[in-house]
Each structure stands twice: as structure tokens, then as C-alpha cells.
Amino acid sequence: QVQLVESGGGLVQAGGSLRLSCAASGSIFSVNSMGWYRQAPGKQRELVAEIPSGGSTNYADSVKGRFTISRDNAKNMGYLQMNSLKPEDTAVYYCNLKIRKWGAAFAYWGQGTQVTVSS
């Protein structure tokens, strides 16, 4: 079973930066994509960024130019560098990993990490 553990969330003032990390463990097979989602209270979960294996990165318009998604396959780590944070970025951020094993696709989620941007 694949497990994802997120870290790096916290409180930061507007204009500040945070770097979220996603540590994957377990049997990692063929990775289709790794992504970050977020959900604010009372709102639907939305895609923030994703990086398909062998494909180009995708960003939500609201974070484009400020956030950078990356992955380190050798370390089984995923990252989301968040710069120029705004109060509207406040949300619970989730790491998502889509893999293929046993001839089927599986999606795994982290527990989420709270990001709060003040001012």
C-alpha cells in the first residue's frame, strides 16, 4: 500500500513563502502523475498543480507564476514551492499520487496540511 505524508504547512504572512513536502512510501509502481490539491472551508477541492510523468506541468490560474511543483523520484518526494502567498491561498493542501499497478490505476491522497496566510 502506498502512503503519503505531507509536511511544511503552517502560518505565514501575506507575501511569504512555504514549501510543502510529500513523502511517499510503500510499493511505488508506475507513476502517472503527482499533484497538489487544496480545499478551503466551505469550498470544493481544487487542483493546484500537477506534474504528469513525461508531461508538462499544469497550474491553476490563481497560482501560476507563484507556485512551483516538483518531484524527486529517487527520494520518493514531491514538493510544492509557494511564493508570494496571499490570504486566498489559505486552505488544506493535499498531495495526490496517481499510479498504475496490477494493470489498474490507483489514486492515493495524503492527510492534508494546513496553510494559513494572514493579512
Contacts in CASP RR format, 6 or more apart in sequence:
PFRMAT RR
TARGET T0000
AUTHOR 0000-0000-0000
METHOD contacts of the structure
MODEL  1
QVQLVESGGGLVQAGGSLRLSCAASGSIFSVNSMGWYRQAPGKQRELVAE
IPSGGSTNYADSVKGRFTISRDNAKNMGYLQMNSLKPEDTAVYYCNLKIR
KWGAAFAYWGQGTQVTVSS
1 26 0 8 1.000
1 27 0 8 1.000
2 24 0 8 1.000
2 25 0 8 1.000
2 26 0 8 1.000
2 27 0 8 1.000
2 28 0 8 1.000
2 97 0 8 1.000
2 99 0 8 1.000
2 106 0 8 1.000
2 108 0 8 1.000
3 24 0 8 1.000
3 25 0 8 1.000
3 26 0 8 1.000
3 108 0 8 1.000
3 110 0 8 1.000
4 22 0 8 1.000
4 23 0 8 1.000
4 24 0 8 1.000
4 95 0 8 1.000
4 96 0 8 1.000
4 97 0 8 1.000
4 108 0 8 1.000
4 109 0 8 1.000
4 110 0 8 1.000
4 111 0 8 1.000
5 22 0 8 1.000
5 23 0 8 1.000
5 25 0 8 1.000
5 110 0 8 1.000
5 111 0 8 1.000
6 20 0 8 1.000
6 21 0 8 1.000
6 22 0 8 1.000
6 23 0 8 1.000
6 93 0 8 1.000
6 94 0 8 1.000
6 95 0 8 1.000
6 110 0 8 1.000
6 111 0 8 1.000
6 112 0 8 1.000
6 113 0 8 1.000
7 20 0 8 1.000
7 21 0 8 1.000
7 23 0 8 1.000
7 113 0 8 1.000
8 18 0 8 1.000
8 19 0 8 1.000
8 20 0 8 1.000
8 21 0 8 1.000
8 113 0 8 1.000
9 18 0 8 1.000
9 20 0 8 1.000
9 93 0 8 1.000
9 113 0 8 1.000
9 114 0 8 1.000
9 115 0 8 1.000
10 18 0 8 1.000
10 113 0 8 1.000
10 114 0 8 1.000
10 115 0 8 1.000
10 116 0 8 1.000
11 116 0 8 1.000
11 117 0 8 1.000
11 118 0 8 1.000
12 18 0 8 1.000
12 85 0 8 1.000
12 115 0 8 1.000
12 116 0 8 1.000
12 117 0 8 1.000
12 118 0 8 1.000
13 117 0 8 1.000
13 118 0 8 1.000
13 119 0 8 1.000
14 85 0 8 1.000
14 86 0 8 1.000
14 87 0 8 1.000
14 117 0 8 1.000
14 118 0 8 1.000
14 119 0 8 1.000
15 83 0 8 1.000
15 84 0 8 1.000
15 85 0 8 1.000
15 86 0 8 1.000
15 117 0 8 1.000
16 83 0 8 1.000
16 84 0 8 1.000
16 85 0 8 1.000
16 117 0 8 1.000
17 81 0 8 1.000
17 82 0 8 1.000
17 83 0 8 1.000
17 84 0 8 1.000
17 85 0 8 1.000
18 82 0 8 1.000
18 85 0 8 1.000
18 115 0 8 1.000
19 79 0 8 1.000
19 80 0 8 1.000
19 81 0 8 1.000
19 82 0 8 1.000
20 36 0 8 1.000
20 79 0 8 1.000
20 80 0 8 1.000
20 81 0 8 1.000
20 82 0 8 1.000
20 93 0 8 1.000
20 95 0 8 1.000
20 113 0 8 1.000
20 115 0 8 1.000
21 77 0 8 1.000
21 78 0 8 1.000
21 79 0 8 1.000
22 34 0 8 1.000
22 36 0 8 1.000
22 77 0 8 1.000
22 78 0 8 1.000
22 79 0 8 1.000
22 80 0 8 1.000
22 95 0 8 1.000
22 97 0 8 1.000
22 110 0 8 1.000
23 76 0 8 1.000
23 77 0 8 1.000
23 78 0 8 1.000
24 76 0 8 1.000
24 77 0 8 1.000
24 78 0 8 1.000
24 97 0 8 1.000
24 108 0 8 1.000
25 76 0 8 1.000
27 101 0 8 1.000
28 76 0 8 1.000
28 99 0 8 1.000
29 99 0 8 1.000
29 100 0 8 1.000
29 101 0 8 1.000
30 53 0 8 1.000
30 99 0 8 1.000
30 100 0 8 1.000
30 101 0 8 1.000
31 53 0 8 1.000
31 73 0 8 1.000
31 97 0 8 1.000
31 98 0 8 1.000
31 99 0 8 1.000
32 52 0 8 1.000
32 53 0 8 1.000
32 98 0 8 1.000
32 99 0 8 1.000
32 100 0 8 1.000
32 105 0 8 1.000
33 50 0 8 1.000
33 51 0 8 1.000
33 52 0 8 1.000
33 53 0 8 1.000
33 97 0 8 1.000
33 98 0 8 1.000
34 50 0 8 1.000
34 51 0 8 1.000
34 69 0 8 1.000
34 71 0 8 1.000
34 78 0 8 1.000
34 95 0 8 1.000
34 96 0 8 1.000
34 97 0 8 1.000
34 98 0 8 1.000
35 47 0 8 1.000
35 48 0 8 1.000
35 49 0 8 1.000
35 50 0 8 1.000
35 51 0 8 1.000
35 69 0 8 1.000
35 95 0 8 1.000
35 96 0 8 1.000
35 97 0 8 1.000
36 47 0 8 1.000
36 48 0 8 1.000
36 49 0 8 1.000
36 50 0 8 1.000
36 69 0 8 1.000
36 80 0 8 1.000
36 93 0 8 1.000
36 94 0 8 1.000
36 95 0 8 1.000
36 96 0 8 1.000
37 45 0 8 1.000
37 46 0 8 1.000
37 47 0 8 1.000
37 48 0 8 1.000
37 93 0 8 1.000
37 94 0 8 1.000
37 96 0 8 1.000
38 45 0 8 1.000
38 46 0 8 1.000
38 48 0 8 1.000
38 89 0 8 1.000
38 91 0 8 1.000
38 92 0 8 1.000
38 93 0 8 1.000
38 94 0 8 1.000
38 115 0 8 1.000
39 45 0 8 1.000
39 46 0 8 1.000
39 91 0 8 1.000
39 92 0 8 1.000
39 94 0 8 1.000
40 90 0 8 1.000
40 91 0 8 1.000
40 92 0 8 1.000
43 91 0 8 1.000
45 94 0 8 1.000
46 60 0 8 1.000
47 58 0 8 1.000
47 60 0 8 1.000
48 59 0 8 1.000
48 60 0 8 1.000
48 63 0 8 1.000
48 67 0 8 1.000
48 69 0 8 1.000
48 80 0 8 1.000
48 93 0 8 1.000
49 57 0 8 1.000
49 58 0 8 1.000
49 59 0 8 1.000
49 60 0 8 1.000
49 63 0 8 1.000
49 67 0 8 1.000
49 68 0 8 1.000
49 69 0 8 1.000
49 80 0 8 1.000
50 57 0 8 1.000
50 58 0 8 1.000
50 69 0 8 1.000
50 96 0 8 1.000
51 57 0 8 1.000
51 58 0 8 1.000
51 69 0 8 1.000
51 70 0 8 1.000
51 71 0 8 1.000
52 58 0 8 1.000
57 69 0 8 1.000
59 65 0 8 1.000
59 67 0 8 1.000
59 69 0 8 1.000
62 88 0 8 1.000
63 82 0 8 1.000
63 89 0 8 1.000
66 82 0 8 1.000
66 83 0 8 1.000
66 84 0 8 1.000
66 85 0 8 1.000
67 80 0 8 1.000
67 81 0 8 1.000
67 82 0 8 1.000
67 83 0 8 1.000
68 80 0 8 1.000
68 81 0 8 1.000
68 83 0 8 1.000
69 78 0 8 1.000
69 79 0 8 1.000
69 80 0 8 1.000
69 81 0 8 1.000
70 78 0 8 1.000
70 79 0 8 1.000
70 80 0 8 1.000
70 81 0 8 1.000
71 77 0 8 1.000
71 78 0 8 1.000
71 79 0 8 1.000
72 78 0 8 1.000
72 79 0 8 1.000
78 95 0 8 1.000
80 93 0 8 1.000
82 89 0 8 1.000
82 115 0 8 1.000
85 115 0 8 1.000
85 117 0 8 1.000
86 117 0 8 1.000
87 117 0 8 1.000
87 118 0 8 1.000
87 119 0 8 1.000
88 117 0 8 1.000
89 115 0 8 1.000
89 117 0 8 1.000
90 115 0 8 1.000
90 116 0 8 1.000
90 117 0 8 1.000
91 115 0 8 1.000
92 112 0 8 1.000
92 113 0 8 1.000
92 114 0 8 1.000
92 115 0 8 1.000
93 112 0 8 1.000
93 113 0 8 1.000
93 114 0 8 1.000
93 115 0 8 1.000
94 109 0 8 1.000
94 110 0 8 1.000
94 111 0 8 1.000
94 112 0 8 1.000
95 109 0 8 1.000
95 110 0 8 1.000
95 112 0 8 1.000
96 107 0 8 1.000
96 108 0 8 1.000
96 109 0 8 1.000
96 110 0 8 1.000
97 107 0 8 1.000
97 108 0 8 1.000
98 105 0 8 1.000
98 106 0 8 1.000
98 107 0 8 1.000
98 108 0 8 1.000
99 105 0 8 1.000
99 106 0 8 1.000
99 108 0 8 1.000
100 106 0 8 1.000
END
